[in-house]
């Protein structure tokens, strides 16, 4: 089963560059033709579902994901079902599928945790958001500086300045002293010093 899953992932990686095109409509046209010729290829169905999500054709995307899951299993589509429901702003369903994806054999841990942190903020669940941010920053080898900054500001705005500074130091350790993070570090230090004076 794992070998089949890996083979499908390789097919997905190979197929997308071959059909890349600046126009979403033309990408869909090419995918439609390829799926007509190979209707049981889950990699192509997954690629079309992603394009349909981008085009906000959610009902058709859901059908492609359902068909792909019947061919390759639920684990193969769980992340994209999370993306679909996130696009629909059905945050509870999106969280369900991202959590399911984390339990799959080959999860995209970093992105799933990042999306779960954002969903938790949307659902006003601050403790969960902070927990997911923490897990994301630990799991990611090179987190995006913007993501680091968002996590740090979330912790700081929650009154957890020490946690925010710890995350910031971890982020700088992983991605280097990028200007965005160094400015944020000075900002937090100034805010901390001002609070101590008061």
C-alpha positions as CSV (number, residue, x, y, z in Angstrom):
1,X,0.0,0.0,0.0
2,X,2.9,2.4,0.9
3,X,4.6,1.6,-2.4
4,X,1.4,2.4,-4.3
5,X,1.0,5.6,-2.4
6,X,4.6,6.7,-3.2
7,X,4.1,5.8,-6.9
8,X,1.1,8.0,-7.1
9,X,2.9,10.9,-5.4
10,X,5.7,10.6,-8.0
11,X,3.1,10.6,-10.8
12,X,1.6,13.8,-9.4
13,X,5.0,15.5,-9.2
14,X,5.8,14.5,-12.8
15,X,2.4,15.3,-14.3
16,X,2.0,18.9,-13.1
17,X,5.1,20.5,-14.7
18,X,4.1,18.9,-18.0
19,X,0.8,20.7,-18.1
20,X,1.8,24.0,-16.4
21,X,0.3,27.0,-18.3
22,X,-0.3,30.6,-17.2
23,X,-4.1,30.3,-17.9
24,X,-6.2,28.3,-15.4
25,X,-8.8,27.7,-18.1
26,X,-6.2,26.2,-20.4
27,X,-4.8,24.1,-17.6
28,X,-8.3,22.7,-17.0
29,X,-8.7,22.0,-20.7
30,X,-5.5,20.0,-20.8
31,X,-6.4,18.1,-17.6
32,X,-9.8,17.3,-19.0
33,X,-8.3,15.8,-22.1
34,X,-5.8,13.8,-20.1
35,X,-8.4,12.5,-17.7
36,X,-10.7,11.6,-20.6
37,X,-7.8,9.5,-21.9
38,X,-6.9,8.1,-18.5
39,X,-10.0,8.3,-16.3
40,X,-8.6,6.1,-13.5
41,X,-5.4,8.1,-12.9
42,X,-5.8,9.5,-9.3
43,X,-2.8,11.9,-9.8
44,X,-4.6,13.7,-12.7
45,X,-7.9,13.8,-10.7
46,X,-6.0,15.4,-7.8
47,X,-4.4,18.0,-10.0
48,X,-7.7,18.9,-11.6
49,X,-9.3,19.1,-8.2
50,X,-6.6,21.6,-7.1
51,X,-7.2,23.7,-10.1
52,X,-10.9,23.6,-9.6
53,X,-10.4,24.7,-6.0
54,X,-8.3,27.6,-7.2
55,X,-11.1,28.5,-9.7
56,X,-13.7,28.2,-6.9
57,X,-15.5,25.4,-8.7
58,X,-15.8,23.6,-5.4
59,X,-18.6,21.1,-6.2
60,X,-16.6,19.7,-9.2
61,X,-13.4,19.7,-7.1
62,X,-15.1,17.6,-4.4
63,X,-16.3,15.1,-7.0
64,X,-12.7,14.7,-8.3
65,X,-11.4,14.2,-4.8
66,X,-14.1,11.6,-4.1
67,X,-13.1,9.8,-7.3
68,X,-9.4,10.0,-6.5
69,X,-10.1,8.6,-3.0
70,X,-11.9,5.7,-4.4
71,X,-8.9,4.9,-6.5
72,X,-6.0,5.7,-4.1
73,X,-7.6,5.8,-0.6
74,X,-8.7,8.5,1.7
75,X,-5.1,9.4,2.8
76,X,-4.3,10.5,-0.7
77,X,-6.9,13.2,-0.7
78,X,-7.2,14.3,2.9
79,X,-4.9,17.3,2.6
80,X,-6.8,18.6,-0.4
81,X,-10.1,18.0,1.2
82,X,-8.8,20.3,4.0
83,X,-7.9,22.9,1.3
84,X,-11.3,22.6,-0.3
85,X,-13.1,23.2,3.0
86,X,-10.8,25.9,4.0
87,X,-11.6,27.7,0.7
88,X,-15.3,27.2,1.5
89,X,-14.6,28.7,5.0
90,X,-16.0,25.5,6.5
91,X,-13.3,25.6,9.2
92,X,-14.5,22.7,11.3
93,X,-14.5,20.4,8.3
94,X,-11.1,21.7,7.1
95,X,-9.6,21.1,10.6
96,X,-11.0,17.5,10.5
97,X,-9.3,16.7,7.2
98,X,-6.0,18.3,8.1
99,X,-5.9,16.3,11.3
100,X,-6.7,13.2,9.3
101,X,-3.9,14.1,6.9
102,X,-1.4,14.3,9.8
103,X,-2.2,10.6,10.6
104,X,-1.6,9.5,7.0
105,X,1.6,7.6,6.0
106,X,3.3,10.5,4.3
107,X,1.8,13.8,5.7
108,X,2.8,17.3,4.7
109,X,3.3,18.0,8.4
110,X,4.4,21.7,8.1
111,X,1.6,22.9,5.9
112,X,-1.1,20.9,7.8
113,X,0.1,22.4,11.1
114,X,0.2,25.9,9.6
115,X,-3.3,25.6,8.3
116,X,-4.6,24.2,11.6
117,X,-3.0,27.2,13.4
118,X,-4.8,29.6,11.1
119,X,-8.1,27.7,11.4
120,X,-7.8,27.8,15.2
121,X,-7.5,31.6,15.0
122,X,-10.6,31.8,12.8
123,X,-12.5,29.7,15.4
124,X,-11.3,32.0,18.2
125,X,-9.4,29.1,19.8
126,X,-6.3,30.9,20.9
127,X,-4.7,28.0,23.0
128,X,-5.0,25.6,20.0
129,X,-3.6,28.2,17.6
130,X,-0.6,28.7,19.8
131,X,-0.1,25.0,20.2
132,X,-0.2,24.5,16.4
133,X,2.1,27.4,15.8
134,X,4.6,25.9,18.3
135,X,4.4,22.5,16.5
136,X,4.8,24.1,13.1
137,X,7.9,26.1,14.1
138,X,9.5,23.0,15.6
139,X,8.6,20.8,12.6
140,X,9.6,23.2,9.9
141,X,13.2,23.2,8.8
142,X,12.9,26.6,7.1
143,X,9.6,28.3,8.0
144,X,8.6,31.3,6.0
145,X,9.7,34.5,7.8
146,X,6.1,35.8,7.4
147,X,4.8,32.7,9.1
148,X,7.2,33.2,11.9
149,X,6.2,36.8,12.3
150,X,2.5,35.9,12.4
151,X,3.1,33.3,15.1
152,X,5.2,35.6,17.1
153,X,2.7,38.4,16.9
154,X,-0.1,36.1,17.9
155,X,1.8,35.0,21.0
156,X,2.8,38.6,21.9
157,X,-0.8,39.9,21.4
158,X,-1.9,37.1,23.7
159,X,0.3,38.4,26.5
160,X,2.9,35.6,26.1
161,X,5.9,37.7,25.3
162,X,8.4,35.2,26.5
163,X,6.9,32.6,24.2
164,X,6.9,35.1,21.4
165,X,10.6,35.9,21.9
166,X,11.5,32.2,22.1
167,X,9.7,31.5,18.8
168,X,11.5,34.5,17.3
169,X,14.9,33.2,18.4
170,X,14.0,29.8,17.0
171,X,12.9,31.3,13.7
172,X,16.1,33.4,13.4
173,X,18.1,30.3,14.1
174,X,16.4,28.4,11.3
175,X,16.2,31.1,8.6
176,X,18.9,33.6,9.6
177,X,18.7,37.2,10.6
178,X,16.3,38.4,7.9
179,X,15.3,42.1,8.2
180,X,11.6,41.3,8.9
181,X,12.5,39.2,11.9
182,X,15.2,41.5,13.2
183,X,12.8,44.5,13.2
184,X,10.3,42.4,15.0
185,X,12.9,41.4,17.6
186,X,13.7,45.1,18.3
187,X,10.0,45.9,18.5
188,X,9.4,43.2,21.0
189,X,12.4,44.2,23.1
190,X,11.3,47.8,23.1
191,X,7.7,46.8,24.1
192,X,9.1,44.6,26.9
193,X,11.4,47.3,28.2
194,X,8.6,49.8,28.2
195,X,6.3,47.5,30.1
196,X,9.0,46.9,32.8
197,X,9.4,50.7,33.2
198,X,5.7,51.2,33.7
